[in-house]
């Protein structure tokens, strides 16, 4: 294989690698978009809780939520320390009270009010939700399914009415929450402990966000009305908000940009490889003009001539595909390893990339091959 052929193989191998990469990125993005997150993020307006508070804040906070619902601005309203899509930075070590003092597990902690699970449509798999009428809920916790497994309970039901300890404070498990993706599909589901926002009657602990399930009508008017109610309830505090679905999807923005860049480079590589292939086939046809003319005089038809010129070049493309497949497989599997929940590459991606490269090569080669095959043999021989 000469230098020209080697360059064609390298160019097409790079093209196939980039095609496989582009297909893999978009398959992973589609996979993430189709997965159930375990909660409902649609039509959720998230408002940052006021930073300046006083002793009346718990009462004003409840009034704010109730006013939004009574004015038909929101179908539901809930408060929490974190919302889905935000990394939980609050961690602590816990152990089961019935186990030895050395057996601690790190848990991710958030505080929620009684309406959080219903607002986000997060299911309970065992036990009950927080209830302000239960005075003992100041020392109650909910666990998610991952936390139940981490603590070594046999089942969600087995965890109910047990106690976990952080330091010297025992906390009573009253319910188990179905796992959901707090940070999307890039991260594994963390073991989570849910505390009640109302652990202290005199103040709301760790309230950072209000999540409002807003009506789907006139959103600008709804946001303006929510802002007026916020300013009335919490004067002197800035009104800051975002929509949860937009915020949640931003974590995939870099991957979408990565896929776009991959696609652009794939297109550029295919263009360069096609130009190189076109130049090589033109050079070959020019060198074999006499041979083509003789074959046509001896009775060779157009399809025979086209096949004669095409087969050697298609071998180069097939070699490029064989070389590109393991390289692309290694690189893209390494990229996919960065996702806790990921699709598989599958043979279909490699087959599709190979078919695309082959079709592009055939179109490029056929242009010159058919032109050479249709040339008048007398003119071909005379030119030699």
C-alpha positions in Angstrom: 0.0 0.0 0.0 1.5 3.3 -1.2 1.6 6.6 0.6 -1.5 7.9 -1.2 -3.5 4.8 -0.1 -2.2 5.1 3.4 -3.3 8.7 3.7 -6.8 7.7 2.5 -7.0 5.0 5.1 -5.9 7.4 7.9 -8.4 10.1 6.7 -11.3 7.7 6.5 -10.4 6.0 9.8 -10.5 9.4 11.5 -13.9 10.1 9.8 -15.4 6.8 11.0 -14.1 7.4 14.5 -15.7 10.9 14.6 -19.0 9.5 13.2 -19.1 6.8 15.9 -18.3 9.4 18.5 -21.1 11.7 17.3 -23.7 8.9 17.2 -22.7 7.8 20.7 -23.0 11.3 22.2 -26.5 11.8 20.7 -27.6 8.3 21.8 -26.5 9.0 25.4 -28.2 12.4 25.4 -31.4 10.8 24.1 -31.1 8.1 26.7 -30.9 10.7 29.5 -33.8 12.6 28.2 -36.0 9.5 28.1 -35.2 8.2 31.5 -37.6 8.6 34.4 -36.1 10.9 37.0 -38.3 9.8 39.8 -40.0 13.2 40.3 -42.0 15.7 38.3 -40.0 18.8 37.2 -42.4 20.3 34.7 -44.0 23.7 35.3 -42.0 24.1 38.5 -41.1 27.7 39.3 -38.4 27.8 42.0 -38.1 31.0 44.1 -35.2 31.6 46.4 -36.3 32.0 50.0 -35.6 35.3 51.6 -32.2 35.8 53.2 -33.4 38.4 55.7 -35.8 36.8 58.2 -37.1 37.5 61.7 -39.3 35.7 64.3 -42.4 36.1 62.2 -40.8 34.3 59.2 -42.4 30.9 59.7 -45.9 32.5 59.8 -45.2 34.7 56.8 -43.7 31.8 54.9 -46.9 29.7 55.3 -49.0 32.7 54.4 -47.0 33.2 51.2 -47.6 29.6 50.0 -51.3 29.7 50.9 -51.8 33.0 49.1 -50.3 31.6 45.9 -52.6 28.7 46.0 -55.7 30.6 46.9 -55.1 33.1 44.1 -54.7 30.2 41.6 -51.2 31.2 40.9 -49.9 27.8 41.9 -51.4 24.3 42.1 -49.0 23.5 45.0 -46.3 25.2 46.9 -43.5 23.6 49.0 -40.3 24.7 50.8 -37.0 22.8 51.0 -33.3 23.2 51.6 -32.5 21.9 48.1 -34.3 21.2 44.9 -33.6 18.5 42.4 -30.7 19.4 40.1 -28.7 21.1 42.9 -25.8 19.3 44.5 -26.4 18.5 48.1 -23.4 19.8 50.2 -24.9 19.0 53.6 -23.6 15.6 54.8 -23.1 13.9 58.1 -22.2 10.5 59.5 -25.0 8.3 60.9 -25.2 4.8 62.3 -28.0 2.5 63.3 -28.7 2.8 67.0 -28.8 -1.0 67.3 -25.3 -1.4 65.8 -21.9 -0.7 67.2 -20.4 2.8 67.4 -17.9 2.1 64.6 -20.4 1.4 61.9 -21.0 5.0 60.5 -22.2 5.8 57.0 -22.1 9.2 55.3 -25.5 10.5 54.3 -26.6 13.4 52.2 -29.1 15.6 54.2 -31.9 17.8 53.1 -34.8 19.5 54.8 -38.3 19.4 53.4 -41.8 20.5 54.4 -44.9 18.3 54.5 -45.9 19.2 50.9 -42.5 18.4 49.2 -43.2 14.8 48.2 -46.7 15.5 46.9 -45.6 18.6 45.0 -42.8 16.7 43.2 -44.8 13.5 43.0 -42.2 11.5 44.8 -43.6 8.3 46.1 -43.4 6.7 49.5 -42.5 3.0 49.5 -43.1 2.5 53.2 -44.3 4.4 56.3 -45.7 8.0 56.2 -44.7 11.5 55.3 -44.0 14.2 57.9 -47.0 15.6 59.7 -46.9 18.8 61.7 -49.7 17.4 64.0 -47.2 14.8 65.3 -45.1 16.6 67.9 -42.5 13.8 67.7 -41.7 14.6 64.1 -39.1 17.1 65.3 -36.9 14.0 65.7 -38.3 12.1 62.8 -36.5 11.3 59.5 -37.3 9.9 56.1 -34.8 7.8 54.2 -34.5 7.0 50.5 -34.2 3.4 49.3 -30.4 3.8 48.8 -30.0 4.9 52.4 -32.1 1.9 53.5 -29.7 -0.4 51.7 -26.6 1.5 53.0 -27.7 1.0 56.6 -28.2 -2.7 56.0 -31.9 -2.9 56.6 -33.6 -5.9 55.0 -36.3 -3.9 53.4 -38.0 -0.5 53.6 -40.6 -1.9 56.0 -37.7 -3.3 58.2 -36.4 0.3 58.5 -39.6 1.7 59.9 -39.6 2.7 63.6 -35.9 2.1 63.8 -33.5 4.8 65.0 -30.3 6.2 63.5 -27.8 8.3 65.4 -25.6 11.2 64.5 -23.5 12.1 67.6 -25.8 11.6 70.6 -29.1 12.5 68.9 -31.3 9.5 68.0 -33.6 10.1 65.0 -36.8 8.0 64.4 -37.4 6.6 60.9 -41.0 7.2 60.0 -41.0 6.6 56.2 -39.0 5.5 53.2 -39.0 7.6 50.0 -38.6 6.1 46.5 -35.2 6.9 45.0 -35.0 9.8 42.6 -32.2 11.4 40.6 -31.2 14.5 42.7 -28.4 15.4 40.2 -29.4 13.8 37.0 -28.0 10.7 35.4 -24.3 11.7 35.6 -24.3 10.9 39.3 -25.3 7.8 41.2 -28.2 8.0 43.6 -26.9 9.1 46.9 -28.1 7.8 50.3 -30.3 10.6 51.6 -31.8 11.5 54.9 -34.8 13.9 54.9 -35.4 16.1 57.9 -38.5 18.2 58.6 -38.2 21.9 58.1 -40.4 22.3 61.2 -37.9 20.7 63.6 -38.0 23.9 65.5 -41.4 25.6 66.1 -39.9 29.1 66.3 -38.1 29.0 62.9 -37.8 27.2 59.6 -34.5 25.5 59.5 -32.5 25.5 56.3 -35.3 26.8 54.0 -33.6 27.9 50.8 -36.2 27.4 48.1 -39.9 27.5 47.4 -41.1 25.2 44.6 -44.3 26.3 42.9 -46.3 24.2 40.5 -47.5 27.1 38.4 -50.4 27.3 36.0 -49.6 26.8 32.3 -51.4 29.9 31.1 -49.8 33.4 31.0 -46.5 32.7 32.6 -45.2 36.3 32.5 -48.3 37.5 34.3 -48.1 34.6 36.8 -44.4 35.4 37.6 -45.3 39.1 38.0 -48.1 38.1 40.4 -45.8 35.8 42.4 -43.3 38.5 42.6 -45.8 41.0 44.0 -46.9 38.4 46.6 -43.2 37.7 47.5 -42.5 41.4 48.0 -45.6 41.8 50.1 -44.7 38.8 52.3 -40.9 39.4 52.5 -40.3 43.1 52.0 -36.6 44.1 51.5 -35.7 40.7 49.9 -34.8 40.3 46.2 -37.1 38.2 44.1 -35.0 35.6 42.3 -36.4 32.6 40.5 -35.8 30.0 37.8 -37.7 27.2 36.1 -36.6 23.8 37.3 -36.7 22.0 33.9 -34.4 24.6 32.3 -32.1 24.6 35.3 -32.0 20.8 35.5 -31.3 20.4 31.8 -28.4 22.9 32.0 -26.2 20.1 33.4 -26.4 18.4 30.0 -25.5 21.5 28.1 -21.8 20.8 28.0 -22.5 17.3 26.6 -24.8 18.8 23.9 -22.0 21.2 22.9 -19.6 18.2 22.9 -21.9 16.4 20.5 -22.2 19.4 18.2 -18.4 19.9 18.1 -18.0 16.1 17.4 -20.5 16.4 14.5 -18.8 19.4 13.0 -15.4 17.7 13.1 -16.9 14.6 11.7 -18.4 16.5 8.7 -15.0 18.3 8.1 -13.1 15.0 8.3 -15.5 13.4 5.8 -15.2 16.3 3.5 -11.3 16.2 3.6 -11.3 12.4 3.2 -13.7 12.6 0.2 -11.5 15.2 -1.5 -8.5 12.9 -1.0 -10.4 9.9 -2.3 -11.6 11.9 -5.3 -8.0 13.0 -6.1 -6.8 9.4 -5.8 -9.5 8.0 -8.1 -8.8 10.8 -10.6 -5.1 9.9 -10.6 -5.9 6.2 -11.0 -8.3 6.7 -13.9 -5.7 8.9 -15.6 -3.1 6.1 -15.3 -5.5 3.4 -16.4 -7.1 5.2 -19.4 -5.4 2.8 -21.9 -6.5 -0.3 -19.9 -10.1 1.0 -19.7 -10.2 1.6 -23.4 -8.8 -1.9 -24.3 -11.3 -3.6 -21.9 -14.2 -1.7 -23.6 -13.0 -2.6 -27.1 -12.9 -6.3 -25.9 -16.5 -6.0 -24.8 -16.4 -5.0 -21.1 -19.6 -3.1 -20.2 -20.0 0.0 -18.0 -20.7 -1.9 -14.8 -17.6 -4.1 -15.2 -15.4 -1.0 -15.6 -17.0 0.7 -12.6 -16.5 -2.4 -10.5 -12.9 -2.7 -11.6 -12.1 0.8 -10.5 -14.2 0.7 -7.3 -13.2 -2.5 -5.6 -9.6 -1.5 -4.8 -10.8 1.8 -3.2 -13.5 0.1 -1.2 -10.9 -2.2 0.3 -9.1 0.9 1.6 -12.4 2.1 3.2 -13.1 -1.3 4.8 -9.6 -1.3 6.2 -10.2 2.2 7.6 -13.5 1.0 9.2 -11.8 -2.0 10.8 -9.0 0.2 12.2 -11.4 2.9 13.5 -13.9 0.6 15.3 -11.7 -0.4 18.3 -10.2 3.1 18.7 -13.7 4.7 18.7 -15.0 2.0 21.0 -12.3 2.6 23.5 -12.5 6.4 23.5 -16.3 6.5 23.7 -16.6 3.9 26.4 -14.2 5.9 28.4 -16.4 9.0 27.9 -19.5 7.0 28.8 -17.8 5.9 32.0 -18.4 9.5 33.3 -22.1 8.8 33.6 -23.5 6.8 36.4 -26.4 5.8 34.2 -25.5 5.3 30.5 -26.5 3.7 27.3 -24.4 1.0 25.6 -22.7 1.7 22.3 -24.0 -1.5 20.7 -23.2 -3.0 17.3 -25.7 -0.7 15.6 -23.6 2.4 16.0 -20.6 0.8 14.5 -22.7 -0.7 11.6 -24.3 2.7 10.9 -21.0 4.5 10.9 -19.6 1.9 8.6 -22.5 2.2 6.2 -22.3 6.0 6.2 -18.6 5.9 5.4 -19.1 3.3 2.7 -21.9 5.2 1.1 -19.9 8.5 1.1 -16.9 6.6 -0.4 -19.1 4.9 -3.1 -20.7 8.2 -4.1 -17.2 9.9 -4.4 -15.7 7.0 -6.3 -18.7 6.4 -8.6 -18.6 10.0 -9.9 -15.2 9.4 -11.6 -15.6 5.7 -12.2 -18.8 6.1 -14.2 -17.3 9.0 -16.1 -14.3 6.9 -17.1 -16.5 3.9 -18.0 -18.6 6.0 -20.3 -15.6 7.5 -22.1 -15.3 6.6 -25.9 -12.7 3.8 -26.1 -11.3 5.1 -29.4 -10.7 8.5 -27.7 -9.1 6.8 -24.7 -6.7 4.8 -26.9 -5.9 7.8 -29.1 -5.0 9.9 -26.0 -2.5 7.3 -25.0 
